Amino acid sequence: MPRRTHKKSRNGCLECKRRHIKCDEKRPTCTNCITSERSCEYADIFRNAARARTSTPSTSSPAVSVASYQPSEPLGPSSDSLPQDAPVNMLHIQLLHHFMTEMRTTFNENSATDMFSPELMRTCMSSSYLMNEILAISALHMSIVCPAEQAFYHHLAAQLQTHALTILNRMELEANQETCVPLFLFSGFLNVHMLCNTLVFGDQDFSRFLDQLVTNFRLYRGVRAVTSNTWAMLRESALRPLILDGEVRFSGNTNLNPECTKLLNLIKAAKLGPSITDSYQKALEVLQYTVRARSHEKQNGVVSGITAWPVLVPPEYIDLLMLRRPEALVILAYYAIGLHLRRDVWIFGDGGRFLIESISKYLGPEWAEWMVWPMRALNDPHPDLQQSER
């Protein structure tokens, strides 16, 4: 009996090839690897990097020849050295140079600490999972500033982030004096990377977009939880100026501004129960922290106040958001006002507008009273976000 014809997956991932099963070739992680919780890698990532590119990068970083370099020895004595299936090449050097020269305004916290100081860079260099994420977020930025090569750099960013998470998962690190700084930095970079990936490159279907956003919130909350008991260590580390500056930004009373007070009154009037109401109130209070932090930041400065909100909200709120509770969606729309105000920042793009308009459409006209402030913010270039003094 003749064999049935079979369409081979010639561009499938390495893991599916090893298992001799058909790969659906989804990027960055195929369905088989998601289901079996395996590390998903594609062989073309470094092969593509070696090809001569035909377009000129639209970034101020100098063009670099992308010839691969295979190290003859491990990169260092550390057990978490970069795996041999991901050799360092000139493309990685280009990404590191781009990170250090073009991304200072994103990650230097108002000069409270220098992310590119020798001490912090030594810390980064000693942790391969952190270096992979640094290269990943640099590639993500280049996918935005180099539109002609967007697909290449966006795919590269996904692959490097996969390497970072794979290495971190294998190491099973415990937070201590030695690991707390790289873990803290990694959680921050991962936060920014995933938020940007959702807001700028996310699915245009709102339901899938929201699923991706909530999944990301949960993931980097989990990573940050590893360092939750190391605050005292971080205060005595090279990050001390950054930590002390953050304590000033995210401290003080939690009086709500007038618009958030109106929203909280609507929530209380809905009689949703003490537990749900408390979760919503805490999410709004955290929003005040981000508003106050933003008042410390220059218009073209860093954006820690906005990116911190998903980490600071109670996990119960994220659960309610996953359930599409209308009140949770309205609070998310209030958060999106800050995203819209900083749409000039590459991390956010038009994600704030997309969120507000999509939530308004999803909820319908019966929730118009709840959505007055976010909808007004889309047409007002300077909505009043400052905290009221009560």
N, C-alpha and C positions, 0 to 999 in steps of 0.2 A: 504494500500500500504506500503510495507516494506521500512524502512528508508535506504537511501543510506549510504554505509559505509563511514566513515570519519576518516582520519588519524590525530590523535591529535598531537599537538605540545607540548610535555611533558616538553621540556627544553626551552620553550619560555620565553620572558621577562615578568616582573611583570605587566607592563602596558598593554600588550596585553591580559594577563590572566584576568586583572581587566575588560577590555572591552569585554572579551569573543570573541576575534577574533584570527584567526590563525596567528602565528608569524613565520617569515622565519628564525629566530634565528641568524641573521647576527650580528657579534660582531665588534666594541663595541655598535653599534646602529642599531637596526633592521629597515627595510624599512618602516614599519607602523609608527614608532616613528619619523623617518626622515620626512615623508610626513606630519604628523600631528603636527610636532614640539613639541613633548613631550619628557620628560626625560625617557631615556631607562635604565632600571636596570635589572640585572639577579640575581636570588636568589642564584645561586651556588657559587658566588664569595667568600662569607664568609664560606659557607659550605665546599668548597674545601680547604679553608685555614685551617680548623680544622682537615683535614685528616693528618695522619702521612705520612711524605714523606720518600721515600725509598732511595733517593740519597743524597750524602753529598755535600753541596754547595761548589763550587770551588772559594770561595772568602775568604778573610782573616777575614771577620766578623764572630764572633762566632755563632754557631748554636743555634737557639732559639726554644723552644717548642711553637707550634702555637695553643695554647688553647684560645678560644674566651673568651672575658671579656665583660659582659653586665653591663654598668653603671646603678646604681639605681637612679641617679639624672642626670640632664643635666650637660654637661661638664663645664659650667660656666654661668655667668649672661648675657653674650653677646647674642644679638638676632641672631647672625650668628653662634651659636654653632653647632657642628657637628650634623646632623640629627640623630634621634634615629634608623632609618633604616640602619645606617652605624656605628655600635658600634666600639669603640676602642678595639683592641685586641692585643695579643702579636706579631702578624705579623707586625702591625703598629710600634710597639716598635723596632722590628728588622730593619724595613726600615729606621726609623729615626736614629738609631745607625749607619747603613750603610752610610747614607747620611753624617753624621757628621764625620765619621772616614775614609771613602774610597773615598769621592768625593771632598775633599778640593782643589786638584790641578785643578779641572775643574772650580770652582766658586770663588776661592780667586784671586782677580785681582792683581797679582804681589805684594801682601802684601799692596796694596793701602788701602784696607779695609778688615776686617776679616768677612766673611759671617757667621762665627760661634761665633761672639762676643756675650756676654750676652744681650746687648741692641738690636741687630738685631734679636736674637733668641726670645726675648720677643715680638718683633713686629710680628714675624712669628706665634708665639703661640696664639696671640690675633686675628688672621684672619683665620677662618676655611677653606676658599677657598684656601688661600696660603698654609696652612699645607697640604691640600689634594694634591695640585700640587707638593709640596716637596716630599711627600710620593710616588706620581706617578712617578716622575723622578728618584727617588731612585729605584723603582721597575723596571723601564725601564733599568737602568744601570745593575741591577742584572740579567735581562733577557739576557744580553750580557756576563757578567762575569760568569754566571752559566748556561752554555749551556744545561746541562741535565734537567734543569727546565725552559727552555726558554719560553715555551708556557704558563706555569702557571704565571710567573712574567710579561710577556708581556700583558696577559689578565688583570692581576691585575692593571697594569699601566693604561690601557685604562679605567677601571672602576673608579679608583681614579681620573683620569683627568675629567671624566664625572661628578663626584660629584663636583669637583672644579668649573667647568664651570656652572653647575646648580645652585650652591650656589651663585656664582657671579651674574648670570643673575637675580636671585630672589631679590637680595639686591638692584640692581639699584643704585650703589654707585656714588656719585659725588666726584671728586678729590678735596681734601682740605688738610690742614696741617696734619690731622690725618690719612687720607687714602692714601696719595700720595706714601708713602714708600712701604706699602704692595702691592699696585697696580703696582708700578714700578718693584718690585721684581717678582711679579706674571707674568708680561708680559715677563720678561727675561727668567724665567724658562719655560714658555709656548713656547717661541721661540725655545729654545734648545730642548725641548721635541718633538715638532712637526717636527723640522728639522731632528732630529735623526730618528724619526719614519718613515719619508719618505725616507731618504738616506740609512738606514740600513735595514728597514723592508718593504720598498715600493714595489709597483707592478712592476714586471719585464717587463710588457708591457709599452713602453715609453709614449704612449699617456695618459694612465691612471696615470702613474707616474707623468707626467707633470701637469695633472689636480689636483692631490693631492698636489703637490708642490705649485702651484699657489693659491689654496684654503687656504693652510696654511699661505702663505705670507699675504693674505688678512685678515685672522683671527687675527693674532697677530699684524698686523698693526693697526687693529681696537681697540684691547686692549691697545696698546701703545698710541693711540690717546687720550685716557682718561686722560693720564698724561702729554700731550703735553704742557699744560699751567701751569705746576707746577714746572718748572725747578728751579725757584728761591727758592721755598720751599724745593726742594730736596737738593739744595746747602747748606741749613742750617740744614739739618737733619743728622741722623746717617750715611747716605750714602755720606756725603760731600767728604771724601777722594776719593771715587769711582767716583763721578761726576766730580771732579776737574781733576782726572787722565784721564777720558774720554774726557774732553774738550781739553786736550793736544794731545791726540791720534787722535781725529777727528777734528783737526783745521789746519790752515795753507793754503798754496796755493794749487791749484788743477791742477798743471801742470801734463800732462799725461806722462807716461813712453813711450819709443819708440814704443813698440808693440801696446799699446792702441791708440797712435797717428796715427799709420798706419790704425787701424780699423776705427777711427773717419774719416779719410780722405776717406776711402772707402764708409762710410755711407754718407758723404757729396756729393761725386761724384755720388751716386745713385739718388740724387735729390728726396728725399722722402717727401719734404715739411718741412717748418720751425718748426711746432709743433712736428712732429715725430722726426726730427733730434735733436731738443732741448731735448726731453725726453731721447734719446739715449746718448747724450753728458753728461747729468746729471748723468745717471746711470754709465757711465765710470768714471766720476769725483768722485763719491762715491766709486767706486772700488779702486781709489787711496787712499782714506781715510783708507780703510781696509788693503791695502798694507802697508801703513805707520804705522798703528796700529800694524800690525804683526811684524814690525821691532823692536817694543818695547817689544815683547813677547819672552820669552825663548822657545826653541824648544819643551820642555815638559810643557810649561806653559798654560795659559788660551787662549781662542780662541774668545774673544769678537770682535776682528777685523773682523773675518769671519762671525760670527753669526749676526753682526749688519747690514750687507749689505742689506738684504731683507727689513729691517725696514727703511733704509735711502733712497732707490731708490724712484723716483717719482711714484705715483700710476698709471700714464699714461703708464709707462714702463711695469708694471704688466699686464695692459690691453692688451698691444701689445704682451706680452708673452703668454697670454691666447689665443690670435688669431693665435699663431704659426708664427708670423712674423719672417722670417729668420734672420734678423739683431738682433732681440731681443734674439733669440736662440743662436746666436754667442756670444753675450755679456754674456749670462748665462754660456756658455762654458768657457769664460775667468774667470768668477767667480769660476767655478768648478776647475780651476787650484789650487786655494787656498785650496779647499777641498781635492784635491788629495795630495797636499804637507803635509797636516795634517791628512793623513789617519791612522796615529798611534793613533789618538784620537777616543775614543769610539763613540762619537757623529756622526762622518762622515763615518767611515768604508771605503768601496770601492765606496761610492756614487759619488765621483768626477770622477773617471774613467768611471763609468757607464754613467754619464751625458755627458761627452765629447765624448765617443764612440757612444752613442745613437744619439746625436745631429749631429755628422758627418755622420752617416748612414742615418738619416732622411733627411738631406739637400742634400746629394749626392755629386758627384765629382765636379759639377759646382760651389760649394761653398768652394772648397778646399783652394783657396787663402785666404779666410777669416778665415779658421780654422787652419792655419799653426802653430800658437803659441800654442793653446791648444793641438794639436796632438803631437807637439814636446815635450811638457811638460810631456807627459806620458812616454817618454823614457829618459828624462833628469832629474836626481834626484835633480838638483839644478838650475832650470830655473831662469833667472834674473827677479825678480819681483819689484826691487827697482825703485823708482821714479827718473826720470832723472832731473838733475839740469839745467834748461834752463834759 
